[in-house]
Amino acid sequence: MTPYAVTYALHLLAALVWVGGMFFAWMILRPAAVSALEAPARLKLWLEVFQRFFYWVWAAVIVLPITGVGMLNLRFSGFETAPRYVHIMIGLYIAMLALFLRVQALQLPELRRAVAAADWPNGGAVLGRIRRLVGINLILGLLLISIAAARPSL
């Protein structure tokens, strides 16, 4: 296996974990939790889900730029000679990272406080804000993957 193939595989796996996890949470887990659980149990579940999932997102957040820069240098000899789709993908990663950091740093602590205080209405409102941010991030991630899939053959 070539260094590029290893780097590319790690890059794809990190993207799969992050975007696939958001897809699962948005399309499958949320509707199931809404239909099966009352608000207090649902908020506790989401707090546990986020704590576990965000470890994996942090791994992806670290692996993606490292492998991305590696591929950039192995395939294009740097940023300046990379095609436009690579620049767009980097921009989308930065936008996704900013949204994730917003959820991690601002929304998740607020959700923790609401659950600890058994403030279910506020917890539901916070969860709704998180859901919207994750939905935006999911759209960005799917767009990024579409760009990667449609790029010219290398």
Buried (B, 14 or more C-beta within 10 A) or exposed (E): EEEBEEBBEBBBBBBEBBBBBBBEBBEEBBEEBEEEBEEEEBBEBBBEBBEEBBEEBEBBBEBBBEBBBBBBBBBBEEEEEBEEBBEBBBEBBEBBBEBBEBBBEEBBEBBBEBBEEEBBEBBBBBBEBBBEBBBEBBEBBEBBBEBBEEBEEE
